[in-house]
């Protein structure tokens, strides 16, 4: 592992900061002494966060799928320079009903999770490059999911979007290595958030958003390039995904049937 970008207080841009993992991670980073540029679609929770940490939070509401809104943050990044870390956490989760296949569900997941993240990268890279020109460490953090490691039923759109994010992160890591910009991929398991509160199925190894934020913060402090948790869940998924494909197919189909027969 290389030296952590968080070895001293820095300025961090955090998307999806108005709720869930993003809100908890903002709290964790502020507790560590960092300055947070907090972005979310709703201004009110960002203002609440700023009120709790005077002069430590820059409120920057924006929809990450809106290129114009993100371009509007350029001045904010310049005012708060040097900006040394961007945590791209904003996302959504929509499940598919295979009996009524709707391609819009796939599109919504991809648009928010992939296009929104890509537009955020486009918006923040100049600021990270400026930090590097000043000889400072800079890091891009993409929050994905461990869901794509195994083909869960109904998750065609969500899983595909998170698989795309993993590939995006790994390719960016290769391309940005020459510039000295670190790229870290975060792959959580089930985390209790307003999104997962809508789920109608069992969620093994579910953890609180505060615990997820703590694990992300500690992983970033260690300088980890891959962060996944809780390990008892993510390692199980990795092992299942490494089985012969015919076994994976049968197991995934069996799990899908069981879920439909015993809804919770």
N, C-alpha and C positions, 0 to 999 in steps of 0.2 A: 504494500500500500504506500502511496505517496503522501506527502505532507497535506494536512487538512487545510481547506480554505478558511475554516472557522477557528483558526488558532488565535484569533483576536477579534474584537467587535468589528463588524462590517455592515454594509448596507445590502439587504436581501430583497429582491422582488418576489412576492408570493402570490400566485393566482389561486382562485377558489378559496379565498381567505375568509369568506363570510360565514362558513359553516363547516361541520364535519372535520375531516383530517386537517384541512387548511386552517381553520380557526384554531384548532388545538396546536398545530405546528407554529402558528404565529405567536401564540402564548409562550410556547417553549423557547422560541428564538429570542423573544423579547426578554424572557427571564435570564437568558444567557448574555444579555447586554447588546444584542444586535439592533440595528434600525431596520424596520420592515416597511417596505412599500406594499401596501395591502390592496389587492385587486379582487373584486367580485362584482357580480351584477347588481347587488343590492347595497346602496350606500349606508343605510341605517346601521347594520351590524359592524361595518367598518368604522363608522363614527364612534360607536360604543367602544370598540377596541382602542381607538385613538384617545378617547377620554380617559381610559384606564392607564394609558402610558403616554403622558404629555411629552411632546417633542420627540417621541421615539417611533411614531407611526405616521406615515404619509398615506392619506386616504386617496386611492386612485381607482374609482369604480370604472369598470369596463366589461364588456362581453368579449371574451377571447375569440369568438368566431367573427367579430366585426373588425375588419382590417383598419377602418377609419378610426374606431375608438382606440385601438392599440397604437396607431400612429400618433394619436393625441397624447400618449404617455411619453413621447420622446423628450419633451421639455422637462417632465418630472424626473426622468432618468438623469438628465444633464444637471438639474438642480441638486440632486442627491448623490452626484458622483463623488468618489468612484463607486459604481455598482459592481459588486464582485460575485454575486450569486443570484441565480434565477431559479426558483422552484416552481415548475409548471405542474400544478396540481388540479386545475379546474377540469371537470369532466362530468359525464352523466352515465346512467345505466338503464337501458330499456330492454326488456325481454320480449322474445318473439313467441307468438302462438302459432305453432306449426299447422294447425287446422285452418287457420286464416292467415296464411303467409302474407306479410305486408313488407314490401321492400323499403318503405319509409322508415321502419324501425332500424334497419341496417344503416340507412342514410343518416338518421339522427345521431346514432352512436358514432359513426365515422366523422360526421361533420364537427360535433362537439369535441370528441376525444382526440381525433387525429388532426383535422384541419385547424381546430382551435389551438392545439399545441404547436403546430407548425407555424402558424401566424404569430404566436407568442415568441417562438425562436427568432423569427424574422425581425420582430420588434426590438428584442433585447440584445441580440448579438453585437450590434455596434457599441453598446455600453460595455459589454464584457470585453470586447476587443480594446476599448480605450483603457480599461483597467490593466490589461496585459501590456499595453504600450507604456504604462507607468511602472511596469515591473512588478505588478501585484498579481496574486493568484486570482483566478476566475473560474467559476464552475456553473455548469448547466445541469439542473436536476429535473428529471422527467419522472413523474409519478404514474406508473402503469398499474398492473395487477398481475397476480399469479394465476388468474382464471384461465388464461390462454394456454397454460401448460397441459390442460386436460380438456377434452371436448364435452363440456356440460350441455345438456339439453336446454333449449330455449335461449342459450347465450350466444347464438350465431353472430349477432351484431356486436354485442359487447365484447365477446372474446376476440372477434376479428379485429376490432379497434385496438384492443390492448396488445395483440400480436403485432399490429402495425407500429404501435408506439415502441415496443421493444426493438424492432428492427430499426426504426428511426433513431433511437438512442444509440444503438451499437454502430450504426453507420456514421452518425454525427461524431461519435467518439473517435472513429478512425480519421475522419476528415479534419477534425479540430485539434488532433494531437500535435500537429506541427506548430500550431499557434499557442500551445500550452494551455488550452481551455479544457478543463476536466469535464467529463460527462458521466453522470451517475444515474442509474436506473433503479427506481424503487418499485418493488412488486409485492404489495400487501396481500394478505388473505382477507377474510371477512372482517370488516371493521364496522362497529355500530355508528351509523351516521343517518341523517334524514333520508338518504337514498336507500340504504339497506333496511331501514325501518319499513319500507314498502314491500319487502320480499315476503312471499307466501310459502317459503320452503325452509327446511332446517339449514342453519349455517354453522357448520362445525368450527370449533376453535375461535368463535367470535370474540373480538377484543374491543375495548373502549377506544374512542378516538384519541384520548389523552395518552394511552399506552402506545398507540401507533405513532403518535407524534414524538414520544420519547425515544422510540426505537429508530425513527428516521434521524432525529437530531444526534443521537449517539453514533449512528452509522456515518453520518456526515462528518462528525468530529474525528472519527477514526480515519477518515479519508477513504472509505470504502467506495468502490465503483459499482457494486451491486448490493442492494439492501433488500432482503425479503424476510417476512415474518407473518405470523408466528411460525417458527421453524418446524414444529411438530406437524403443522399443516402443509407448509410449502415444500418441505422435503418429501412428504408423502406424495404430493402431486408430481414432483419431479420423478420419483420412483415409478409411479403409475404411468407417467408419460413415456418412460423409457422401456416399457414392456413392448413385445411384438405388436404391431399395429392391429392384427386380428384380435388379440386379447383386449387391447384398448377399446376397439369398436364394440365388442361384446359387453364389456364392463360398462361402458358409457350408455349403451342401449338399455341394459338392465337397470342402471341407476335412474334413467329417465322414466322407465315404466314404473319403478317403485315409487318415485316421487308423485306420479300422476295417480297411483292407486291409494296413496296415503298422504293426501295434502295436509299441511299443518298451517 
